[in-house]
């Protein structure tokens, strides 16, 4: 057994004290039962709880996963105690035997957990998060158990995007959505193979999403618009009602395109050829998600 002055720094003693608190106040298991669960002898667990030996990565990882304990709280004492973060770095057998949990946390877990925590705090607020005053919405911010690293990454990207949609308004919101759609179209263009049916949203789904996101903002003054932007004319016609389907959208475009020079203006606005416009209006092709957004702005729906 290592002597306290060899490994038991103040930080290690605090971590050991938190293990003791967990067993007594949170988990409420006997020392022999918890030791068996963690793959330790009772003497080994007692040495940790009474601050004579440091906590290793293996037992710490099992403790957090089995009882839904925050790795950050265990390592740093920063609330909340729960839930556990779904981090992928699991200690090796060698780490479990030779490395301190604190060192393993600092090297492999701290940065990833900080990113996850930032997203959740953005959803519920710092005070509520630290006080553990949150409901299932917080837990929904974590990827489902068993997610692959790719699925987990996609999950948090989605949360970050939705957070922007929930907080931006006016021109910045429109600009953000336009940027995201352009990025999506460029990504699709780089993927040479055609996606499997149902693997990506159809244009109609994008239209429904845009409608939901912006319908509430169609009457909001654009306070963030450029100072050079012209003031709205009092006698201007009211905005067209947001279409609910691509068919409705194209019908509105077709009606507007009857005006002299409208098709050419529309082609310039969308950055496409006149032939592409004719294909939309005759039903021989459907606009992409990015172009759908541009059609809505051309109609001044959003």
ABEGO torsion letter per residue (X at the ends): XBBAAAABBAAAAAAAAAAAAAAAAAAGBBAAAAAAAAGBBAAAAAAAAAGABBBBAAAAAAAAAAAGBBAAAAAAGBOBAOBBBBBABBBBAAAAAABBAAAAAAAAAAAAAAAAAAAAAAAAEAAAAAAGBBBAAAAAABBBBGBBAAAAAAAAAAAAAAAAAAABBEAAAAAAAAAAAAAAAAAAAABABBBBBGABBBAAAAAAAAAAAAAAAAABBBAABBAABBBBBAABBBBBBBBABAAAAAAAAAAAAABBGAAAAAAAAAGBBAAAAAAAAAGABBBBAAAAAAAAAAAGAX
